[in-house]
Structure formats: structure tokens, C-alpha cells
Amino acid sequence: MSDVKLMELAEAPGENQCKRIELVHPLTDFVYPLAVYFLDGRYFVITDTCKECHGSLARGKRVGLFAFCSKEDHPWNVKTGLLKYDRTRSMPVYRVHVRDDGIYIEI
């Protein structure tokens, strides 16, 4: 695992907000579409592309810890990555580290 910088603190979403970013891994050049949430004083990062319909979580609505995709309203838990109605389905979530120079995730 390695820590990869997502963004500067000034670019981070505010409380109860979300920001969509496309992170290019510095070693592999792999593009990660991510949704970054700031909820109850904590950052959560989940893959932005819904595994069920390929909609965007960041562009959909959110209720509590559940982000609903923009196409078919599939509810994904931003903390655990689990689909609300089928816990056998999951999406990648990333451990977040907040530092003085920005927000990082473990990849």
C-alpha cells in the first residue's frame, strides 16, 4: 500500500458535501474515479462509478452514509462500500489520512 495525495485541504469538500475527482496514480498511471465525502467531521472516499449501472455517486443524492448513484439510485454505504439491499455487493473504499499539506488515501 502507498499513500497518494488526493487534494489540498483548501480544495476539499465542505461539511455534508461531496466532490468528484479523477485521481491518476503516480506510479501506474491508472485512473481512479473517486467520490470524496465530508460527513460529521470525517472524510470518506469511495469509487465513484456504480457497479450496478455505471452511474456517478458524487452526482447522485446522499442520505446519511448512503450515496445513491445518479442513474438508478443504487444506495452504497460510503463508509463500508456495501450495497444497502445486497450486502454481497461492494465497491472499493479507501482509508483517508488528513495531513497539514492535504488529504491522502491508501492505494
Sequence and secondary structure as in RCSB ss.txt:
>XXXX:A:sequence
MSDVKLMELAEAPGENQCKRIELVHPLTDFVYPLAVYFLDGRYFVITDTCKECHGSLARGKRVGLFAFCSKEDHP
WNVKTGLLKYDRTRSMPVYRVHVRDDGIYIEI
>XXXX:A:secstr
  EEEEE GGGS  TTEEEEEEEE TTT  EEEEEEEEETTEEEEEESB TTT  BSTTS EETTEEE TTT  E
EETTT EETTEEEEE  EE EEEETTEEEEE 
